[in-house]
């Protein structure tokens, strides 16, 4: 699978969300968090500052879920990326 244009194919992180005090955030509370962590699987041809394998935070409202090759992934526009780790 290969992204085109200014899009990224991202594997969503399923790691539990913790507060700074170490408390686990419930699924209901984590649904209110706007930004999601994920690992970039493929970058589009017009994306310049992000590479495959990097961990990013992106606006989950701007992304779309898809099933590619039996794997659930997010299709994220480059403009929705807020942090590159």
PDB file with one MODEL, atoms N, CA, C and O in Angstrom:
MODEL        1
ATOM      1  N   UNK A   1       0.832  -1.170   0.000  1.00  0.00           N
ATOM      2  CA  UNK A   1       0.000   0.000   0.000  1.00  0.00           C
ATOM      3  C   UNK A   1       0.878   1.234   0.000  1.00  0.00           C
ATOM      4  O   UNK A   1       1.905   1.281   0.677  1.00  0.00           O
ATOM      5  N   UNK A   2       0.469   2.226  -0.759  1.00  0.00           N
ATOM      6  CA  UNK A   2       1.253   3.446  -0.877  1.00  0.00           C
ATOM      7  C   UNK A   2       0.306   4.633  -0.907  1.00  0.00           C
ATOM      8  O   UNK A   2      -0.642   4.674  -1.691  1.00  0.00           O
ATOM      9  N   UNK A   3       0.579   5.596  -0.040  1.00  0.00           N
ATOM     10  CA  UNK A   3      -0.218   6.825  -0.019  1.00  0.00           C
ATOM     11  C   UNK A   3       0.176   7.695  -1.207  1.00  0.00           C
ATOM     12  O   UNK A   3       1.292   7.592  -1.717  1.00  0.00           O
ATOM     13  N   UNK A   4      -0.742   8.551  -1.646  1.00  0.00           N
ATOM     14  CA  UNK A   4      -0.439   9.467  -2.742  1.00  0.00           C
ATOM     15  C   UNK A   4      -0.729  10.901  -2.293  1.00  0.00           C
ATOM     16  O   UNK A   4      -1.429  11.123  -1.305  1.00  0.00           O
ATOM     17  N   UNK A   5      -0.191  11.854  -3.021  1.00  0.00           N
ATOM     18  CA  UNK A   5      -0.445  13.266  -2.728  1.00  0.00           C
ATOM     19  C   UNK A   5       0.070  13.663  -1.360  1.00  0.00           C
ATOM     20  O   UNK A   5       1.196  13.331  -0.988  1.00  0.00           O
ATOM     21  N   UNK A   6      -0.755  14.371  -0.619  1.00  0.00           N
ATOM     22  CA  UNK A   6      -0.369  14.889   0.695  1.00  0.00           C
ATOM     23  C   UNK A   6      -0.983  14.067   1.835  1.00  0.00           C
ATOM     24  O   UNK A   6      -1.280  14.598   2.904  1.00  0.00           O
ATOM     25  N   UNK A   7      -1.165  12.775   1.592  1.00  0.00           N
ATOM     26  CA  UNK A   7      -1.774  11.902   2.594  1.00  0.00           C
ATOM     27  C   UNK A   7      -0.764  10.932   3.192  1.00  0.00           C
ATOM     28  O   UNK A   7       0.256  10.610   2.583  1.00  0.00           O
ATOM     29  N   UNK A   8      -1.077  10.473   4.406  1.00  0.00           N
ATOM     30  CA  UNK A   8      -0.264   9.491   5.126  1.00  0.00           C
ATOM     31  C   UNK A   8      -1.151   8.300   5.465  1.00  0.00           C
ATOM     32  O   UNK A   8      -2.344   8.461   5.724  1.00  0.00           O
ATOM     33  N   UNK A   9      -0.575   7.122   5.462  1.00  0.00           N
ATOM     34  CA  UNK A   9      -1.261   5.939   5.978  1.00  0.00           C
ATOM     35  C   UNK A   9      -0.636   5.672   7.336  1.00  0.00           C
ATOM     36  O   UNK A   9       0.575   5.479   7.447  1.00  0.00           O
ATOM     37  N   UNK A  10      -1.475   5.663   8.377  1.00  0.00           N
ATOM     38  CA  UNK A  10      -0.998   5.615   9.757  1.00  0.00           C
ATOM     39  C   UNK A  10      -1.624   4.437  10.490  1.00  0.00           C
ATOM     40  O   UNK A  10      -2.822   4.178  10.374  1.00  0.00           O
ATOM     41  N   UNK A  11      -0.792   3.732  11.245  1.00  0.00           N
ATOM     42  CA  UNK A  11      -1.273   2.668  12.136  1.00  0.00           C
ATOM     43  C   UNK A  11      -1.546   3.311  13.487  1.00  0.00           C
ATOM     44  O   UNK A  11      -0.639   3.852  14.120  1.00  0.00           O
ATOM     45  N   UNK A  12      -2.789   3.250  13.924  1.00  0.00           N
ATOM     46  CA  UNK A  12      -3.202   3.877  15.173  1.00  0.00           C
ATOM     47  C   UNK A  12      -2.597   3.144  16.358  1.00  0.00           C
ATOM     48  O   UNK A  12      -2.597   1.913  16.395  1.00  0.00           O
ATOM     49  N   UNK A  13      -2.084   3.887  17.322  1.00  0.00           N
ATOM     50  CA  UNK A  13      -1.506   3.303  18.529  1.00  0.00           C
ATOM     51  C   UNK A  13      -2.614   2.850  19.459  1.00  0.00           C
ATOM     52  O   UNK A  13      -3.581   3.581  19.680  1.00  0.00           O
ATOM     53  N   UNK A  14      -2.482   1.653  20.006  1.00  0.00           N
ATOM     54  CA  UNK A  14      -3.471   1.125  20.940  1.00  0.00           C
ATOM     55  C   UNK A  14      -2.966   1.134  22.377  1.00  0.00           C
ATOM     56  O   UNK A  14      -3.543   0.485  23.249  1.00  0.00           O
ATOM     57  N   UNK A  15      -1.882   1.875  22.621  1.00  0.00           N
ATOM     58  CA  UNK A  15      -1.326   1.947  23.968  1.00  0.00           C
ATOM     59  C   UNK A  15      -2.306   2.665  24.885  1.00  0.00           C
ATOM     60  O   UNK A  15      -2.941   3.634  24.469  1.00  0.00           O
ATOM     61  N   UNK A  16      -2.437   2.204  26.128  1.00  0.00           N
ATOM     62  CA  UNK A  16      -3.356   2.877  27.048  1.00  0.00           C
ATOM     63  C   UNK A  16      -2.879   4.303  27.336  1.00  0.00           C
ATOM     64  O   UNK A  16      -1.678   4.563  27.407  1.00  0.00           O
ATOM     65  N   UNK A  17      -3.824   5.209  27.497  1.00  0.00           N
ATOM     66  CA  UNK A  17      -3.509   6.607  27.781  1.00  0.00           C
ATOM     67  C   UNK A  17      -3.399   6.786  29.282  1.00  0.00           C
ATOM     68  O   UNK A  17      -4.283   6.369  30.031  1.00  0.00           O
ATOM     69  N   UNK A  18      -2.287   7.422  29.733  1.00  0.00           N
ATOM     70  CA  UNK A  18      -2.064   7.662  31.156  1.00  0.00           C
ATOM     71  C   UNK A  18      -1.912   9.152  31.415  1.00  0.00           C
ATOM     72  O   UNK A  18      -1.455   9.909  30.558  1.00  0.00           O
ATOM     73  N   UNK A  19      -2.308   9.554  32.620  1.00  0.00           N
ATOM     74  CA  UNK A  19      -2.088  10.934  33.047  1.00  0.00           C
ATOM     75  C   UNK A  19      -0.658  11.061  33.551  1.00  0.00           C
ATOM     76  O   UNK A  19       0.055  10.064  33.653  1.00  0.00           O
ATOM     77  N   UNK A  20      -0.232  12.291  33.869  1.00  0.00           N
ATOM     78  CA  UNK A  20       1.118  12.488  34.397  1.00  0.00           C
ATOM     79  C   UNK A  20       1.302  11.791  35.742  1.00  0.00           C
ATOM     80  O   UNK A  20       2.419  11.420  36.103  1.00  0.00           O
ATOM     81  N   UNK A  21       0.211  11.611  36.482  1.00  0.00           N
ATOM     82  CA  UNK A  21       0.275  10.929  37.777  1.00  0.00           C
ATOM     83  C   UNK A  21       0.284   9.415  37.634  1.00  0.00           C
ATOM     84  O   UNK A  21       0.430   8.702  38.627  1.00  0.00           O
ATOM     85  N   UNK A  22       0.129   8.910  36.399  1.00  0.00           N
ATOM     86  CA  UNK A  22       0.164   7.477  36.160  1.00  0.00           C
ATOM     87  C   UNK A  22      -1.194   6.804  36.142  1.00  0.00           C
ATOM     88  O   UNK A  22      -1.266   5.579  36.038  1.00  0.00           O
ATOM     89  N   UNK A  23      -2.270   7.565  36.239  1.00  0.00           N
ATOM     90  CA  UNK A  23      -3.612   6.994  36.209  1.00  0.00           C
ATOM     91  C   UNK A  23      -4.016   6.690  34.774  1.00  0.00           C
ATOM     92  O   UNK A  23      -3.745   7.475  33.865  1.00  0.00           O
ATOM     93  N   UNK A  24      -4.660   5.552  34.575  1.00  0.00           N
ATOM     94  CA  UNK A  24      -5.146   5.183  33.246  1.00  0.00           C
ATOM     95  C   UNK A  24      -6.425   5.950  32.933  1.00  0.00           C
ATOM     96  O   UNK A  24      -7.306   6.073  33.783  1.00  0.00           O
ATOM     97  N   UNK A  25      -6.523   6.462  31.715  1.00  0.00           N
ATOM     98  CA  UNK A  25      -7.702   7.187  31.268  1.00  0.00           C
ATOM     99  C   UNK A  25      -8.671   6.174  30.659  1.00  0.00           C
ATOM    100  O   UNK A  25      -8.260   5.327  29.867  1.00  0.00           O
ATOM    101  N   UNK A  26      -9.946   6.253  31.018  1.00  0.00           N
ATOM    102  CA  UNK A  26     -10.942   5.309  30.507  1.00  0.00           C
ATOM    103  C   UNK A  26     -11.196   5.551  29.024  1.00  0.00           C
ATOM    104  O   UNK A  26     -10.854   6.607  28.491  1.00  0.00           O
ATOM    105  N   UNK A  27     -11.790   4.577  28.369  1.00  0.00           N
ATOM    106  CA  UNK A  27     -12.103   4.688  26.937  1.00  0.00           C
ATOM    107  C   UNK A  27     -13.043   5.856  26.683  1.00  0.00           C
ATOM    108  O   UNK A  27     -12.915   6.551  25.675  1.00  0.00           O
ATOM    109  N   UNK A  28     -13.984   6.074  27.591  1.00  0.00           N
ATOM    110  CA  UNK A  28     -14.926   7.177  27.433  1.00  0.00           C
ATOM    111  C   UNK A  28     -14.204   8.521  27.507  1.00  0.00           C
ATOM    112  O   UNK A  28     -14.485   9.420  26.715  1.00  0.00           O
ATOM    113  N   UNK A  29     -13.280   8.660  28.449  1.00  0.00           N
ATOM    114  CA  UNK A  29     -12.522   9.907  28.576  1.00  0.00           C
ATOM    115  C   UNK A  29     -11.538  10.089  27.435  1.00  0.00           C
ATOM    116  O   UNK A  29     -11.330  11.210  26.972  1.00  0.00           O
ATOM    117  N   UNK A  30     -10.924   8.996  26.971  1.00  0.00           N
ATOM    118  CA  UNK A  30      -9.956   9.116  25.882  1.00  0.00           C
ATOM    119  C   UNK A  30     -10.641   9.453  24.564  1.00  0.00           C
ATOM    120  O   UNK A  30      -9.991   9.969  23.655  1.00  0.00           O
ATOM    121  N   UNK A  31     -11.934   9.175  24.437  1.00  0.00           N
ATOM    122  CA  UNK A  31     -12.675   9.537  23.229  1.00  0.00           C
ATOM    123  C   UNK A  31     -12.790  11.053  23.095  1.00  0.00           C
ATOM    124  O   UNK A  31     -12.988  11.568  21.995  1.00  0.00           O
ATOM    125  N   UNK A  32     -12.668  11.770  24.218  1.00  0.00           N
ATOM    126  CA  UNK A  32     -12.750  13.222  24.208  1.00  0.00           C
ATOM    127  C   UNK A  32     -11.416  13.874  23.837  1.00  0.00           C
ATOM    128  O   UNK A  32     -11.374  15.071  23.554  1.00  0.00           O
ATOM    129  N   UNK A  33     -10.343  13.108  23.835  1.00  0.00           N
ATOM    130  CA  UNK A  33      -9.032  13.639  23.465  1.00  0.00           C
ATOM    131  C   UNK A  33      -8.987  13.767  21.951  1.00  0.00           C
ATOM    132  O   UNK A  33      -9.231  12.797  21.234  1.00  0.00           O
ATOM    133  N   UNK A  34      -8.679  14.952  21.466  1.00  0.00           N
ATOM    134  CA  UNK A  34      -8.773  15.220  20.030  1.00  0.00           C
ATOM    135  C   UNK A  34      -7.613  14.640  19.231  1.00  0.00           C
ATOM    136  O   UNK A  34      -7.796  14.265  18.073  1.00  0.00           O
ATOM    137  N   UNK A  35      -6.433  14.558  19.818  1.00  0.00           N
ATOM    138  CA  UNK A  35      -5.256  14.127  19.064  1.00  0.00           C
ATOM    139  C   UNK A  35      -4.900  12.679  19.373  1.00  0.00           C
ATOM    140  O   UNK A  35      -4.972  12.241  20.522  1.00  0.00           O
ATOM    141  N   UNK A  36      -4.518  11.946  18.339  1.00  0.00           N
ATOM    142  CA  UNK A  36      -4.240  10.516  18.425  1.00  0.00           C
ATOM    143  C   UNK A  36      -2.796  10.247  18.024  1.00  0.00           C
ATOM    144  O   UNK A  36      -2.267  10.891  17.119  1.00  0.00           O
ATOM    145  N   UNK A  37      -2.169   9.307  18.690  1.00  0.00           N
ATOM    146  CA  UNK A  37      -0.801   8.891  18.349  1.00  0.00           C
ATOM    147  C   UNK A  37      -0.857   7.758  17.333  1.00  0.00           C
ATOM    148  O   UNK A  37      -1.746   6.908  17.392  1.00  0.00           O
ATOM    149  N   UNK A  38       0.082   7.747  16.413  1.00  0.00           N
ATOM    150  CA  UNK A  38       0.149   6.677  15.435  1.00  0.00           C
ATOM    151  C   UNK A  38       1.516   6.588  14.785  1.00  0.00           C
ATOM    152  O   UNK A  38       2.316   7.521  14.857  1.00  0.00           O
ATOM    153  N   UNK A  39       1.774   5.447  14.147  1.00  0.00           N
ATOM    154  CA  UNK A  39       3.037   5.222  13.446  1.00  0.00           C
ATOM    155  C   UNK A  39       2.772   5.298  11.947  1.00  0.00           C
ATOM    156  O   UNK A  39       1.847   4.666  11.438  1.00  0.00           O
ATOM    157  N   UNK A  40       3.592   6.079  11.246  1.00  0.00           N
ATOM    158  CA  UNK A  40       3.417   6.281   9.813  1.00  0.00           C
ATOM    159  C   UNK A  40       3.875   5.030   9.064  1.00  0.00           C
ATOM    160  O   UNK A  40       5.016   4.592   9.212  1.00  0.00           O
ATOM    161  N   UNK A  41       2.978   4.459   8.259  1.00  0.00           N
ATOM    162  CA  UNK A  41       3.298   3.286   7.452  1.00  0.00           C
ATOM    163  C   UNK A  41       3.741   3.679   6.045  1.00  0.00           C
ATOM    164  O   UNK A  41       4.634   3.054   5.472  1.00  0.00           O
ATOM    165  N   UNK A  42       3.112   4.723   5.489  1.00  0.00           N
ATOM    166  CA  UNK A  42       3.418   5.157   4.129  1.00  0.00           C
ATOM    167  C   UNK A  42       3.148   6.649   4.009  1.00  0.00           C
ATOM    168  O   UNK A  42       2.190   7.160   4.589  1.00  0.00           O
ATOM    169  N   UNK A  43       3.995   7.353   3.253  1.00  0.00           N
ATOM    170  CA  UNK A  43       3.801   8.785   3.023  1.00  0.00           C
ATOM    171  C   UNK A  43       3.508   9.031   1.550  1.00  0.00           C
ATOM    172  O   UNK A  43       3.996   8.315   0.676  1.00  0.00           O
ATOM    173  N   UNK A  44       2.706  10.053   1.292  1.00  0.00           N
ATOM    174  CA  UNK A  44       2.358  10.406  -0.072  1.00  0.00           C
ATOM    175  C   UNK A  44       3.520  11.038  -0.818  1.00  0.00           C
ATOM    176  O   UNK A  44       4.533  11.400  -0.220  1.00  0.00           O
ATOM    177  N   UNK A  45       3.366  11.165  -2.106  1.00  0.00           N
ATOM    178  CA  UNK A  45       4.425  11.678  -2.976  1.00  0.00           C
ATOM    179  C   UNK A  45       4.734  13.146  -2.733  1.00  0.00           C
ATOM    180  O   UNK A  45       5.841  13.588  -3.039  1.00  0.00           O
ATOM    181  N   UNK A  46       3.791  13.923  -2.190  1.00  0.00           N
ATOM    182  CA  UNK A  46       4.003  15.355  -1.965  1.00  0.00           C
ATOM    183  C   UNK A  46       4.335  15.706  -0.518  1.00  0.00           C
ATOM    184  O   UNK A  46       4.459  16.888  -0.196  1.00  0.00           O
ATOM    185  N   UNK A  47       4.481  14.725   0.357  1.00  0.00           N
ATOM    186  CA  UNK A  47       4.804  14.971   1.765  1.00  0.00           C
ATOM    187  C   UNK A  47       6.318  15.111   1.897  1.00  0.00           C
ATOM    188  O   UNK A  47       7.067  14.244   1.445  1.00  0.00           O
ATOM    189  N   UNK A  48       6.773  16.211   2.523  1.00  0.00           N
ATOM    190  CA  UNK A  48       8.200  16.488   2.554  1.00  0.00           C
ATOM    191  C   UNK A  48       8.871  16.289   3.916  1.00  0.00           C
ATOM    192  O   UNK A  48      10.039  15.903   3.965  1.00  0.00           O
ATOM    193  N   UNK A  49       8.166  16.541   5.017  1.00  0.00           N
ATOM    194  CA  UNK A  49       8.824  16.581   6.321  1.00  0.00           C
ATOM    195  C   UNK A  49       8.507  15.393   7.232  1.00  0.00           C
ATOM    196  O   UNK A  49       8.901  15.390   8.398  1.00  0.00           O
ATOM    197  N   UNK A  50       7.813  14.404   6.724  1.00  0.00           N
ATOM    198  CA  UNK A  50       7.447  13.226   7.518  1.00  0.00           C
ATOM    199  C   UNK A  50       7.866  11.992   6.736  1.00  0.00           C
ATOM    200  O   UNK A  50       7.684  11.923   5.520  1.00  0.00           O
ATOM    201  N   UNK A  51       8.436  11.010   7.452  1.00  0.00           N
ATOM    202  CA  UNK A  51       8.873   9.787   6.786  1.00  0.00           C
ATOM    203  C   UNK A  51       8.222   8.562   7.413  1.00  0.00           C
ATOM    204  O   UNK A  51       7.782   8.594   8.563  1.00  0.00           O
ATOM    205  N   UNK A  52       8.169   7.487   6.642  1.00  0.00           N
ATOM    206  CA  UNK A  52       7.618   6.223   7.138  1.00  0.00           C
ATOM    207  C   UNK A  52       8.405   5.771   8.355  1.00  0.00           C
ATOM    208  O   UNK A  52       9.628   5.908   8.395  1.00  0.00           O
ATOM    209  N   UNK A  53       7.710   5.234   9.342  1.00  0.00           N
ATOM    210  CA  UNK A  53       8.337   4.746  10.558  1.00  0.00           C
ATOM    211  C   UNK A  53       8.314   5.748  11.704  1.00  0.00           C
ATOM    212  O   UNK A  53       8.545   5.370  12.852  1.00  0.00           O
ATOM    213  N   UNK A  54       8.043   7.010  11.420  1.00  0.00           N
ATOM    214  CA  UNK A  54       8.004   8.022  12.477  1.00  0.00           C
ATOM    215  C   UNK A  54       6.682   7.934  13.240  1.00  0.00           C
ATOM    216  O   UNK A  54       5.657   7.527  12.694  1.00  0.00           O
ATOM    217  N   UNK A  55       6.731   8.321  14.502  1.00  0.00           N
ATOM    218  CA  UNK A  55       5.537   8.378  15.341  1.00  0.00           C
ATOM    219  C   UNK A  55       5.032   9.815  15.299  1.00  0.00           C
ATOM    220  O   UNK A  55       5.801  10.759  15.479  1.00  0.00           O
ATOM    221  N   UNK A  56       3.732   9.972  15.061  1.00  0.00           N
ATOM    222  CA  UNK A  56       3.132  11.300  14.955  1.00  0.00           C
ATOM    223  C   UNK A  56       1.903  11.401  15.851  1.00  0.00           C
ATOM    224  O   UNK A  56       1.352  10.391  16.288  1.00  0.00           O
ATOM    225  N   UNK A  57       1.486  12.624  16.114  1.00  0.00           N
ATOM    226  CA  UNK A  57       0.188  12.917  16.709  1.00  0.00           C
ATOM    227  C   UNK A  57      -0.600  13.668  15.651  1.00  0.00           C
ATOM    228  O   UNK A  57      -0.084  14.598  15.032  1.00  0.00           O
ATOM    229  N   UNK A  58      -1.844  13.271  15.441  1.00  0.00           N
ATOM    230  CA  UNK A  58      -2.665  13.864  14.395  1.00  0.00           C
ATOM    231  C   UNK A  58      -4.075  14.121  14.914  1.00  0.00           C
ATOM    232  O   UNK A  58      -4.511  13.516  15.892  1.00  0.00           O
ATOM    233  N   UNK A  59      -4.772  15.022  14.246  1.00  0.00           N
ATOM    234  CA  UNK A  59      -6.144  15.364  14.584  1.00  0.00           C
ATOM    235  C   UNK A  59      -7.050  14.237  14.092  1.00  0.00           C
ATOM    236  O   UNK A  59      -7.228  14.060  12.887  1.00  0.00           O
ATOM    237  N   UNK A  60      -7.619  13.481  15.024  1.00  0.00           N
ATOM    238  CA  UNK A  60      -8.402  12.314  14.612  1.00  0.00           C
ATOM    239  C   UNK A  60      -9.716  12.697  13.946  1.00  0.00           C
ATOM    240  O   UNK A  60     -10.324  11.867  13.270  1.00  0.00           O
ATOM    241  N   UNK A  61     -10.168  13.936  14.121  1.00  0.00           N
ATOM    242  CA  UNK A  61     -11.385  14.399  13.469  1.00  0.00           C
ATOM    243  C   UNK A  61     -11.156  14.538  11.960  1.00  0.00           C
ATOM    244  O   UNK A  61     -12.079  14.332  11.172  1.00  0.00           O
ATOM    245  N   UNK A  62      -9.930  14.886  11.556  1.00  0.00           N
ATOM    246  CA  UNK A  62      -9.613  15.100  10.142  1.00  0.00           C
ATOM    247  C   UNK A  62      -9.211  13.816   9.420  1.00  0.00           C
ATOM    248  O   UNK A  62      -9.037  13.831   8.202  1.00  0.00           O
ATOM    249  N   UNK A  63      -9.058  12.707  10.143  1.00  0.00           N
ATOM    250  CA  UNK A  63      -8.611  11.457   9.516  1.00  0.00           C
ATOM    251  C   UNK A  63      -9.799  10.554   9.190  1.00  0.00           C
ATOM    252  O   UNK A  63     -10.925  10.788   9.631  1.00  0.00           O
ATOM    253  N   UNK A  64      -9.513   9.516   8.405  1.00  0.00           N
ATOM    254  CA  UNK A  64     -10.551   8.564   7.995  1.00  0.00           C
ATOM    255  C   UNK A  64     -10.052   7.143   8.229  1.00  0.00           C
ATOM    256  O   UNK A  64      -8.903   6.826   7.923  1.00  0.00           O
ATOM    257  N   UNK A  65     -10.919   6.287   8.772  1.00  0.00           N
ATOM    258  CA  UNK A  65     -10.562   4.879   8.958  1.00  0.00           C
ATOM    259  C   UNK A  65     -10.710   4.141   7.646  1.00  0.00           C
ATOM    260  O   UNK A  65     -11.602   4.428   6.847  1.00  0.00           O
ATOM    261  N   UNK A  66      -9.813   3.178   7.435  1.00  0.00           N
ATOM    262  CA  UNK A  66      -9.890   2.332   6.241  1.00  0.00           C
ATOM    263  C   UNK A  66      -9.360   0.953   6.588  1.00  0.00           C
ATOM    264  O   UNK A  66      -8.613   0.787   7.552  1.00  0.00           O
ATOM    265  N   UNK A  67      -9.751  -0.032   5.796  1.00  0.00           N
ATOM    266  CA  UNK A  67      -9.239  -1.397   5.953  1.00  0.00           C
ATOM    267  C   UNK A  67      -8.458  -1.716   4.698  1.00  0.00           C
ATOM    268  O   UNK A  67      -9.030  -1.851   3.617  1.00  0.00           O
ATOM    269  N   UNK A  68      -7.135  -1.836   4.843  1.00  0.00           N
ATOM    270  CA  UNK A  68      -6.252  -2.118   3.716  1.00  0.00           C
ATOM    271  C   UNK A  68      -5.503  -3.408   3.991  1.00  0.00           C
ATOM    272  O   UNK A  68      -4.767  -3.506   4.972  1.00  0.00           O
ATOM    273  N   UNK A  69      -5.686  -4.388   3.136  1.00  0.00           N
ATOM    274  CA  UNK A  69      -4.997  -5.662   3.304  1.00  0.00           C
ATOM    275  C   UNK A  69      -5.325  -6.351   4.609  1.00  0.00           C
ATOM    276  O   UNK A  69      -4.466  -7.021   5.183  1.00  0.00           O
ATOM    277  N   UNK A  70      -6.546  -6.203   5.091  1.00  0.00           N
ATOM    278  CA  UNK A  70      -6.949  -6.839   6.342  1.00  0.00           C
ATOM    279  C   UNK A  70      -6.497  -6.095   7.577  1.00  0.00           C
ATOM    280  O   UNK A  70      -6.729  -6.561   8.693  1.00  0.00           O
ATOM    281  N   UNK A  71      -5.860  -4.953   7.411  1.00  0.00           N
ATOM    282  CA  UNK A  71      -5.344  -4.170   8.527  1.00  0.00           C
ATOM    283  C   UNK A  71      -6.134  -2.869   8.634  1.00  0.00           C
ATOM    284  O   UNK A  71      -6.372  -2.206   7.624  1.00  0.00           O
ATOM    285  N   UNK A  72      -6.541  -2.498   9.843  1.00  0.00           N
ATOM    286  CA  UNK A  72      -7.255  -1.252  10.066  1.00  0.00           C
ATOM    287  C   UNK A  72      -6.240  -0.116  10.187  1.00  0.00           C
ATOM    288  O   UNK A  72      -5.352  -0.157  11.038  1.00  0.00           O
ATOM    289  N   UNK A  73      -6.378   0.895   9.332  1.00  0.00           N
ATOM    290  CA  UNK A  73      -5.440   2.023   9.316  1.00  0.00           C
ATOM    291  C   UNK A  73      -6.217   3.334   9.264  1.00  0.00           C
ATOM    292  O   UNK A  73      -7.427   3.345   9.035  1.00  0.00           O
ATOM    293  N   UNK A  74      -5.512   4.429   9.478  1.00  0.00           N
ATOM    294  CA  UNK A  74      -6.073   5.762   9.355  1.00  0.00           C
ATOM    295  C   UNK A  74      -5.439   6.444   8.142  1.00  0.00           C
ATOM    296  O   UNK A  74      -4.228   6.354   7.941  1.00  0.00           O
ATOM    297  N   UNK A  75      -6.244   7.116   7.347  1.00  0.00           N
ATOM    298  CA  UNK A  75      -5.762   7.931   6.243  1.00  0.00           C
ATOM    299  C   UNK A  75      -5.786   9.371   6.758  1.00  0.00           C
ATOM    300  O   UNK A  75      -6.846   9.910   7.077  1.00  0.00           O
ATOM    301  N   UNK A  76      -4.597   9.985   6.835  1.00  0.00           N
ATOM    302  CA  UNK A  76      -4.449  11.286   7.479  1.00  0.00           C
ATOM    303  C   UNK A  76      -3.861  12.292   6.493  1.00  0.00           C
ATOM    304  O   UNK A  76      -2.825  12.017   5.886  1.00  0.00           O
ATOM    305  N   UNK A  77      -4.501  13.456   6.318  1.00  0.00           N
ATOM    306  CA  UNK A  77      -3.877  14.488   5.476  1.00  0.00           C
ATOM    307  C   UNK A  77      -2.682  15.094   6.225  1.00  0.00           C
ATOM    308  O   UNK A  77      -2.695  15.195   7.452  1.00  0.00           O
ATOM    309  N   UNK A  78      -1.676  15.484   5.487  1.00  0.00           N
ATOM    310  CA  UNK A  78      -0.472  16.056   6.112  1.00  0.00           C
ATOM    311  C   UNK A  78      -0.819  17.256   7.002  1.00  0.00           C
ATOM    312  O   UNK A  78      -0.176  17.468   8.030  1.00  0.00           O
ATOM    313  N   UNK A  79      -1.813  18.028   6.620  1.00  0.00           N
ATOM    314  CA  UNK A  79      -2.197  19.217   7.384  1.00  0.00           C
ATOM    315  C   UNK A  79      -2.769  18.878   8.764  1.00  0.00           C
ATOM    316  O   UNK A  79      -2.829  19.757   9.623  1.00  0.00           O
ATOM    317  N   UNK A  80      -3.189  17.633   9.002  1.00  0.00           N
ATOM    318  CA  UNK A  80      -3.752  17.222  10.291  1.00  0.00           C
ATOM    319  C   UNK A  80      -2.681  16.785  11.285  1.00  0.00           C
ATOM    320  O   UNK A  80      -2.990  16.533  12.450  1.00  0.00           O
ATOM    321  N   UNK A  81      -1.429  16.691  10.846  1.00  0.00           N
ATOM    322  CA  UNK A  81      -0.339  16.274  11.729  1.00  0.00           C
ATOM    323  C   UNK A  81       0.086  17.475  12.572  1.00  0.00           C
ATOM    324  O   UNK A  81       0.374  18.548  12.043  1.00  0.00           O
ATOM    325  N   UNK A  82       0.121  17.277  13.908  1.00  0.00           N
ATOM    326  CA  UNK A  82       0.482  18.373  14.803  1.00  0.00           C
ATOM    327  C   UNK A  82       1.841  18.172  15.469  1.00  0.00           C
ATOM    328  O   UNK A  82       2.478  19.150  15.862  1.00  0.00           O
ATOM    329  N   UNK A  83       2.300  16.928  15.606  1.00  0.00           N
ATOM    330  CA  UNK A  83       3.596  16.638  16.242  1.00  0.00           C
ATOM    331  C   UNK A  83       4.255  15.456  15.548  1.00  0.00           C
ATOM    332  O   UNK A  83       3.603  14.457  15.247  1.00  0.00           O
ATOM    333  N   UNK A  84       5.556  15.580  15.296  1.00  0.00           N
ATOM    334  CA  UNK A  84       6.353  14.460  14.802  1.00  0.00           C
ATOM    335  C   UNK A  84       7.362  14.146  15.898  1.00  0.00           C
ATOM    336  O   UNK A  84       8.126  15.022  16.304  1.00  0.00           O
ATOM    337  N   UNK A  85       7.374  12.918  16.377  1.00  0.00           N
ATOM    338  CA  UNK A  85       8.273  12.525  17.476  1.00  0.00           C
ATOM    339  C   UNK A  85       9.645  12.154  16.948  1.00  0.00           C
ATOM    340  O   UNK A  85      10.530  11.799  17.725  1.00  0.00           O
TER     341      UNK A  85
ENDMDL
END
